[in-house]
């Protein structure tokens, strides 16, 4: 699974994800931009956005509607 996550994007097909960084830092890489974040920052990932993380951090994530595994997909790009 780790190799898949390093080679592709993930996408949530049903919900928005609101992330609060509790500690640490990193980048959230979206298709069209890179967002640098650190402790205290808040990030919104909209439904259907493709992204991947490059971070060493602790986050709190809230999703609406409720998150479930079947709506979360890994997209491998060649």
C-alpha positions as CSV (number, residue, x, y, z in Angstrom):
1,X,0.0,0.0,0.0
2,X,2.8,2.5,0.8
3,X,4.3,2.2,-2.7
4,X,0.8,2.9,-4.2
5,X,0.4,6.0,-2.1
6,X,3.9,7.3,-3.2
7,X,3.0,6.9,-6.9
8,X,-0.5,8.3,-7.1
9,X,-3.1,10.7,-5.9
10,X,-6.0,10.0,-3.7
11,X,-9.5,11.4,-4.1
12,X,-12.6,11.4,-2.0
13,X,-15.6,11.0,-4.2
14,X,-18.3,12.0,-1.6
15,X,-17.1,14.4,1.1
16,X,-15.1,17.5,1.9
17,X,-12.2,17.1,4.3
18,X,-11.2,19.8,6.7
19,X,-7.7,19.4,8.1
20,X,-6.2,21.1,11.1
21,X,-2.5,20.6,11.7
22,X,-1.8,20.0,15.4
23,X,2.0,19.7,15.1
24,X,4.7,19.2,12.4
25,X,4.6,20.4,8.8
26,X,4.5,19.3,5.2
27,X,2.9,19.9,1.8
28,X,-0.4,19.0,0.3
29,X,0.1,18.5,-3.4
30,X,-3.0,19.1,-5.4
31,X,-3.1,18.7,-9.2
32,X,-2.9,22.5,-9.7
33,X,-0.9,23.7,-6.7
34,X,1.2,22.8,-3.7
35,X,0.1,24.0,-0.2
36,X,2.8,24.3,2.5
37,X,1.4,23.9,6.0
38,X,2.6,23.8,9.6
39,X,1.2,23.8,13.1
40,X,-2.1,25.8,13.4
41,X,-2.9,25.8,9.7
42,X,-6.3,24.7,8.3
43,X,-6.7,23.1,4.8
44,X,-9.9,22.4,3.0
45,X,-10.0,19.5,0.4
46,X,-13.1,19.7,-1.7
47,X,-15.1,16.6,-2.8
48,X,-13.4,15.2,-6.0
49,X,-10.1,17.0,-5.6
50,X,-7.0,14.8,-6.3
51,X,-4.1,15.2,-3.8
52,X,-1.3,13.5,-2.0
53,X,0.6,14.4,1.2
54,X,4.3,14.8,1.8
55,X,4.4,15.5,5.6
56,X,5.5,14.6,9.0
57,X,2.7,15.9,11.1
58,X,-0.2,15.2,13.4
59,X,-3.6,16.3,12.0
60,X,-7.2,16.4,13.0
61,X,-9.5,15.7,10.0
62,X,-13.3,16.4,9.9
63,X,-15.3,15.2,6.9
64,X,-18.8,16.0,5.7
65,X,-20.7,13.8,4.9
66,X,-19.2,11.1,7.1
67,X,-16.1,9.4,5.6
68,X,-16.1,5.7,4.7
69,X,-13.4,3.7,2.9
70,X,-15.4,2.9,-0.3
71,X,-15.6,6.6,-1.3
72,X,-11.8,7.0,-1.0
73,X,-9.9,6.1,-4.2
74,X,-6.2,5.9,-5.2
75,X,-5.5,7.3,-8.7
76,X,-2.3,6.0,-10.3
77,X,-1.0,8.3,-13.1
78,X,1.5,7.0,-15.6
